[in-house]
Amino acid sequence: MAHSLPGYHAAPSAAPTRIVPAIARVIKSIRWAFEVSRLYRTTGPSVLTEDRLRALTSH
């Protein structure tokens, strides 16, 4: 999949070590954004206090 990207000529052995953490970071941020928006929709803005956001960002 990665080798089909235009201009991507890294060695196959080096690709996963750079791509996997990047994908994990993206997934984590998408999950976090989804969780925040779900909380916001279900309970309203009052629940999104600083403590709640800090708890979400800690993991």
C-alpha positions as CSV (number, residue, x, y, z in Angstrom):
1,M,0.0,0.0,0.0
2,A,2.7,2.5,1.0
3,H,4.9,1.7,-2.0
4,S,2.1,2.9,-4.4
5,L,2.4,6.5,-3.1
6,P,4.0,8.8,-5.7
7,G,7.5,9.9,-4.8
8,Y,7.8,7.3,-2.0
9,H,11.1,5.5,-2.4
10,A,12.0,4.5,1.2
11,A,13.4,1.1,1.9
12,P,10.7,-1.4,2.8
13,S,12.3,-2.2,6.1
14,A,12.4,1.5,7.2
15,A,8.8,2.2,6.2
16,P,6.8,0.5,8.9
17,T,8.8,2.1,11.7
18,R,7.9,5.6,10.5
19,I,4.4,4.9,9.3
20,V,3.0,2.9,12.2
21,P,3.6,5.5,14.9
22,A,2.2,8.2,12.6
23,I,-1.0,6.1,11.9
24,A,-1.3,5.4,15.7
25,R,-1.1,9.2,16.4
26,V,-3.8,9.9,13.8
27,I,-6.1,7.2,15.1
28,K,-5.6,8.4,18.7
29,S,-6.4,12.0,17.8
30,I,-9.5,11.0,15.7
31,R,-10.7,8.9,18.7
32,W,-10.1,11.8,21.0
33,A,-12.0,14.2,18.8
34,F,-14.8,11.7,18.4
35,E,-15.0,11.2,22.2
36,V,-15.1,15.0,22.8
37,S,-17.8,15.6,20.2
38,R,-19.9,12.6,21.6
39,L,-19.7,14.0,25.1
40,Y,-20.6,17.4,23.9
41,R,-23.6,16.1,22.0
42,T,-24.9,13.9,24.8
43,T,-24.4,16.2,27.8
44,G,-23.9,19.7,26.5
45,P,-21.0,22.2,27.0
46,S,-21.2,22.1,30.8
47,V,-19.5,18.7,31.0
48,L,-16.5,19.8,29.0
49,T,-14.7,21.2,31.9
50,E,-11.0,21.6,32.1
51,D,-10.7,18.5,34.4
52,R,-12.7,16.4,31.9
53,L,-10.5,17.5,29.0
54,R,-7.4,16.8,31.0
55,A,-8.6,13.3,31.8
56,L,-9.3,12.7,28.1
57,T,-5.9,13.9,27.0
58,S,-4.0,12.0,29.6
59,H,-4.4,8.6,27.9
